[in-house]
Amino acid sequence: FLDATGSTSDQCAQCDANFFSLAGAGTCTACHANAVSDAGSVAASACTCNAGYDGTTTSGACTPCLPGSSKDARGNGGCTAVDGGVGECLAGYTAAADGVQCRACEVGTFKSAVGNATCETCPPNSESSSGSAVCQCSPGFTVASDGVAFCVVLILDHSSGGAHFPRWGQDSSVSACSLNATWDDVIRRAWLPPAGGLGPLTEKPRFQVWLCEEGHPCANGTSAFFCFAYDEVDEVFVPWGPNSLLRLVR
């Protein structure tokens, strides 16, 4: 390249390694990210991708070899599969359709272990970014304190003691649990089952109260109660969960 003092050949300086300069240029230009060149390079094509980087992208960028593939030498060639296949894809990645490379799990899915299993959809009330090994609870939800493997609504009112609740109607494992009665049927009983307001979970005009039935077949754990949220529009009890999880009845 031409230095700042003139344009004759004895005033030109050689570009350093990892730079190039076109004829007559006044400065050297750096190679793009993850690419290298020899000293004195005179064209952008002299910049080639480092080992471990794929040079076959349409944008011309050097991109890291995907998990399960490698490139051992500098150049603009592509990455090759490890041992003739994708090998073991990292957590958050699954085998691509071409059987050669691993691809990142899509948004809203995850894969927690190394291997070629498919990515799984995140559980209800949780989410993930591309290439995730785990899903995170969505805003307003948290992992249940007793280890139940789904994200539950976080209630902040002091009356619940800070307990964590799954929302009614969302747990498929209790969807068949029923209470064949209306609210009027319940209050006609000689003994009113434990019940209360939904507090910050209230959804007017439909959901405002809960009720727990003692001795219900769906009850489990340390409590004999199973709980429902009452739908005041359809006049049905929607299954919520066992009191051993919800801890509505103390």
C-alpha positions in Angstrom: 0.0 0.0 0.0 1.1 3.6 -0.4 2.4 5.3 2.7 1.5 8.9 3.6 4.6 10.5 1.9 4.1 9.8 -1.8 3.3 7.3 -4.5 6.6 5.9 -5.8 7.4 2.2 -5.4 10.1 2.8 -2.8 7.5 4.5 -0.6 5.1 1.5 -0.5 4.9 -0.8 2.5 3.8 -4.4 2.7 0.5 -5.1 4.4 0.9 -7.2 7.6 -0.5 -10.7 7.9 -4.4 -10.8 8.2 -4.6 -7.6 6.1 -4.8 -7.0 2.3 -4.6 -4.0 0.0 -5.7 -3.5 -3.6 -3.4 -1.9 -6.1 -3.1 1.9 -5.5 -4.8 1.8 -2.1 -3.6 4.1 0.6 -4.3 1.7 3.5 -4.5 -2.0 4.3 -7.9 -3.5 5.0 -8.3 -6.1 7.8 -9.6 -9.6 6.9 -13.2 -10.3 8.1 -13.7 -12.0 11.4 -12.2 -15.4 11.9 -10.2 -15.2 8.6 -6.5 -14.8 8.1 -4.1 -13.9 5.2 -0.4 -13.9 4.5 1.7 -10.7 4.7 1.6 -8.8 1.4 -1.9 -10.0 0.3 -3.3 -8.0 -2.6 -7.0 -9.1 -2.6 -9.9 -9.9 -0.2 -9.9 -13.4 -1.6 -6.5 -13.9 0.1 -8.3 -14.0 3.4 -9.4 -17.5 4.2 -11.2 -19.0 7.2 -9.4 -20.3 10.2 -9.4 -23.9 11.1 -12.7 -24.7 12.9 -14.6 -22.2 10.7 -16.8 -22.9 7.7 -16.1 -20.8 4.6 -18.9 -21.9 2.4 -21.7 -19.5 3.6 -23.4 -17.4 1.0 -22.5 -14.2 2.9 -18.8 -15.0 2.8 -18.5 -14.9 6.6 -16.5 -17.5 8.4 -18.9 -19.3 10.8 -18.0 -21.8 13.5 -18.3 -25.5 12.6 -21.5 -26.9 14.1 -21.3 -29.4 16.9 -20.5 -32.8 15.4 -18.4 -31.4 12.6 -14.9 -30.0 12.2 -12.4 -28.4 9.9 -8.7 -29.0 10.7 -7.0 -26.6 8.4 -7.2 -23.0 7.2 -9.2 -22.5 4.0 -12.6 -21.6 2.5 -13.9 -25.1 2.5 -16.7 -26.5 4.5 -16.7 -28.4 7.8 -16.9 -32.2 7.7 -18.8 -34.5 9.9 -16.9 -36.2 12.7 -16.4 -39.9 12.1 -18.6 -39.8 9.1 -21.7 -38.5 10.9 -22.8 -35.9 13.3 -21.4 -37.8 16.2 -23.0 -36.8 19.5 -24.8 -33.4 19.2 -24.4 -31.2 22.2 -27.2 -30.4 24.6 -29.5 -27.8 22.8 -28.7 -29.3 19.4 -30.2 -32.2 17.4 -29.2 -34.0 14.2 -30.0 -32.1 11.1 -32.1 -33.7 8.3 -29.0 -34.1 6.1 -27.4 -36.4 8.7 -24.2 -34.5 8.5 -24.4 -31.7 11.0 -26.2 -30.7 14.2 -28.8 -27.9 14.2 -29.9 -25.8 17.2 -33.2 -26.5 18.9 -35.8 -24.0 17.8 -37.2 -21.3 20.0 -39.7 -22.9 22.4 -38.0 -26.3 22.4 -35.0 -27.8 24.3 -32.7 -30.9 24.5 -31.1 -31.4 27.9 -28.5 -34.1 27.1 -25.7 -34.9 24.6 -26.9 -37.2 21.8 -29.0 -37.2 18.7 -32.5 -37.2 20.2 -35.0 -34.7 18.9 -35.7 -31.4 20.7 -38.8 -31.4 22.9 -41.4 -28.7 23.3 -41.1 -26.6 26.5 -43.6 -27.4 29.2 -46.6 -25.1 29.7 -45.8 -21.6 31.0 -42.1 -21.9 30.1 -40.0 -20.7 27.1 -36.5 -21.0 25.5 -34.3 -19.4 23.0 -32.6 -21.1 20.1 -30.1 -23.8 21.1 -31.4 -24.2 24.6 -30.7 -27.2 26.9 -33.4 -26.1 29.4 -36.6 -24.1 29.3 -37.0 -21.1 31.7 -40.3 -20.3 33.4 -42.1 -17.4 31.6 -42.5 -14.1 33.4 -45.0 -14.4 36.3 -44.3 -18.2 36.7 -41.9 -20.1 38.9 -40.9 -23.7 39.5 -43.1 -25.4 42.1 -41.5 -25.5 45.5 -42.3 -29.2 45.9 -40.4 -30.2 42.7 -43.4 -30.6 40.4 -42.0 -30.4 36.9 -43.9 -27.5 35.5 -44.0 -23.8 36.0 -46.7 -22.4 38.2 -48.2 -19.0 38.9 -46.5 -17.0 41.5 -49.0 -15.5 44.0 -47.7 -12.6 46.0 -50.6 -12.1 48.5 -49.7 -12.8 52.1 -52.8 -14.8 52.7 -51.4 -17.7 50.7 -48.1 -17.6 52.6 -46.2 -17.0 49.3 -47.3 -20.4 48.0 -46.9 -21.3 44.4 -49.9 -22.4 42.4 -50.4 -24.0 39.0 -53.3 -22.4 37.2 -56.5 -24.4 37.0 -57.3 -26.3 33.8 -53.6 -26.5 32.7 -52.5 -29.8 34.2 -53.5 -32.5 31.9 -52.9 -35.2 34.5 -56.0 -34.0 36.5 -58.2 -33.0 33.6 -60.5 -36.0 34.2 -61.1 -35.0 37.8 -64.6 -33.7 38.2 -67.1 -32.4 40.8 -70.6 -32.8 39.5 -72.3 -29.9 41.3 -73.1 -26.3 40.9 -72.2 -23.7 43.6 -75.8 -23.7 44.7 -75.6 -27.5 45.2 -72.6 -27.1 47.4 -74.0 -24.4 49.7 -77.1 -26.5 50.3 -75.0 -29.1 52.0 -75.0 -29.4 55.8 -71.2 -28.9 55.8 -69.7 -26.4 53.4 -66.3 -27.6 52.0 -63.3 -25.3 52.4 -63.5 -22.5 49.9 -62.2 -19.0 49.3 -61.5 -16.2 46.9 -58.9 -16.4 44.2 -57.3 -13.1 45.1 -54.9 -11.8 42.4 -55.8 -14.8 40.2 -59.4 -13.6 39.9 -60.7 -13.5 36.3 -64.0 -11.7 36.4 -66.7 -12.6 35.6 -65.7 -16.2 35.2 -63.3 -17.3 38.0 -63.4 -15.7 41.5 -63.6 -18.6 44.0 -62.0 -22.0 44.8 -63.3 -25.0 46.6 -61.6 -28.2 47.9 -63.4 -31.5 48.2 -62.3 -33.8 51.0 -62.0 -37.5 50.1 -62.0 -36.8 46.4 -60.5 -39.7 44.3 -58.0 -37.4 42.8 -56.5 -36.3 46.1 -53.0 -37.5 46.8 -50.0 -36.9 49.0 -50.4 -35.8 52.6 -53.8 -34.1 52.1 -57.2 -35.8 51.4 -58.5 -32.7 49.6 -58.7 -32.1 45.8 -59.3 -28.5 44.7 -61.3 -26.8 41.9 -61.8 -23.3 40.6 -65.5 -22.5 40.0 -66.5 -21.2 36.6 -69.4 -18.9 37.3 -70.4 -18.4 33.7 -70.6 -22.1 32.7 -71.4 -23.1 36.4 -68.9 -25.9 36.5 -66.0 -26.8 38.7 -62.7 -26.7 36.8 -60.1 -29.1 38.2 -57.1 -27.3 39.7 -55.0 -29.8 41.6 -54.5 -31.8 44.9 -54.3 -29.7 48.0 -50.9 -31.4 48.8 -49.6 -29.2 46.0 -51.9 -26.1 46.3 -52.0 -25.9 50.1 -55.2 -24.0 50.0 -56.6 -25.9 53.0 -54.2 -25.6 56.0 
